[in-house]
Amino acid sequence: MTVIKNQKSNTYEVRTYYKDWTGVRKQKTKRGFKRKCDAQEWERAFKLKENLSLDMYFEDFVDLYLNDIKSRIKYNTWLTKKHIVEKRFSHIFRKRSCRK
């Protein structure tokens, strides 16, 4: 859970630890953020996805949902679902918590 500034490239990177489904502790690193707040936002979203909590934004939940069903349904059905969510719901509920 660290945001580090790379002085050489003048960008930020995030290093965070999590446990995979087998219980093994792993490290995740993401680089190339221009602003510190962007790096912190990515870290927050990553932690919420790992914890599977309802405190995540609706936008993050939709991403998880669409990635989950993509392999189980036909491509055109997936495109239809994606279109419906993006055009009908995302602009309204994008930054709202799923808990509310």
PyMOL commands that set and color helices and strands:
alter all, ss='L'
color gray80, all
select helices_A, chain A and resi 36-51+58-70+75-93
alter helices_A, ss='H'
color red, helices_A
select strands_A, chain A and resi 2-6+11-19+25-33
alter strands_A, ss='S'
color yellow, strands_A
deselect
rebuild
show_as cartoon
